[in-house]
Amino acid sequence: QVQLVESGGGLVQPGGSLRLSCAASGRPFDDYAMAWFRQAPGKERELVAAINWSGTKKVYGRSFEGRSTISRDNPKNLLYLRMDSLKAEDTAVYYCAGAETQNIGNHYPYWGRGTQVTVSW
């Protein structure tokens, strides 16, 4: 199975941008569709964005389309999430997730431990 480790979180001012990374190991990265989720305190986990194995298909959660970009670098086994125009409501733990399927789906068995993003002055 694949192991996933997120990085790039931290404190960001409102209106700022952030790029999160997820490093994958253990299995061929291009065997997996990947996604970013987030969970804020007291709220349900929600999908930020998902990407198919080749990076040619992407989907975004309703709150994130237009200010988020998901991408992947298969030779480097890396998944990225860039977020712009950050708001206080974007404060959450962001998780990288994977599914051993080429196409984007709804079920992700493999998860990283998450990286905290805090948007505040």
N, C-alpha and C positions, 0 to 999 in steps of 0.2 A: 504494500500500500504506500501511498504518497505521504510524506511529512511536509507540513506547511508552517512557515515562520514569518510572521508579519513584522514590519518595521516602518519607521517614518512618522509615527504619531508624535504628538506633543501639544504644546500650547500655541495657538494661532489667534491673531487678532481678528475681530469681525471684518469681513470684506477681503480677508486674505485668502491665500491658496495653499494647498498641501498636496504632496504626492506620497502615497503609501506604496510600499513594496511588499511582495510576498515571495519568499524563496521556497521552491519546491525541491524535494529530494526523495530518492527511494524508488521511483518508477519513472519511465519516460513521460516527460511533462506533456507532450502532445497527445497522450492517451486520454487527457482529461479536459472536460469542460470546466471552467472556473467561474467563481463569483465572489463578489464582496457583499457582505451583510453588515448591518450595524445594530447595536442595541443600546438604547439610552436607559438610565435608571428608571424603573417603574413602567417601562414600555416594552412592547413586544419587539422581537427581532424583525427587521425588515430588509428586504433586498435593496441594495444600492445599484448594482449592475452585474451582468453576467456576460460571458464571452465563450464562443465555441472553441474547439481545439485549435483551429487555424487562425483565429482572430478576425475572421471575415464576417462573423455575425455577432451583434451586440444587442443587449436589451438593457433598459434602465428602469429603475423604479420611478414612479410618477413624480416624486419630490426631487428627483436628481437629474432628470433629463434636461440638457441644456447647460448644466454647470458641472457635469461630471464626465470624465472620460476613462473608460477601462481599456487596457491594452495588455499585451503579453509579448514576451521575447522568448520563444521556445528554445532556441539554442542556449540561452542563459538560464533557463528554468525559472523565469521571473514573471510575476503578474504585477500590474501596476493599477493604481487608481489615483487619478488627479481630480481634485475638487477645487472649484473656484467660488468666489463670492460666499465664503463661509459665513454662517450665522451661528448665534448662540445655540439654536436648536439642533445644530449638527454635532453638538457635543455628545459623544457616545464611544463605546468600544467598537472598533471596526475589525471584522473577522474576514479572513480569506477562507474559501471553501472550494472543494473539488469533487467532481463526480467522474467516474471512469466511463465516460461516454463522449462521443465526438460532438454531439449536439447539446444545446442548452436545454436543461430540464428543470424539474422542481425539487429534486431530491439530491442532497449533497452529503454523502457519508463522511467526508474527510474535512477536518476543520483545524485551523490554527488556534493559538491561544488568545489572539486578539491584540490590538494595539490601541491605546487610549488617545482619543483626539478631544482636546478641550478648546473651545472657541470662546475667548474672553479677553477683556482689556486687562 
